[in-house]
């Protein structure tokens, strides 16, 4: 287990977390979001959506609009618990595998266009060849 972030040098405090609490770099994730995060930062936007966010600001910075998503396609993006999710048009949400402690289960999450007060998924790019790991 690492004790320091490779990107910013922030120390990790215990646990098995692979996401840096400072810069959110996930050293265990094959989908590196740095280039997308940089677009958001350059536009003056935060990767952690503020309560009063304007979705159009995020679309202009590269987030894919809900109308442009393809049913059954996987997308690289950002939410609190995953960097990859599949769009499910029938249920009008993303589906991803969530790990909570030692349990792994399927979870649903809304697109940023459908803010329900909970975590939201920001899709940046469609993934053509999904890499799944256990």
Protein Blocks (a to p, Z undefined) as FASTA:
>chain_A
ZZbdfklopaceehjbfbdfklopafkbcbdcklmmmmmmmnopafbdcfkbcfklmmmn
opacfklpcehiacddddfkbcbdcddfknopacddddehjaccddddddfklcghiacd
ddfbdcfbdcddZZ
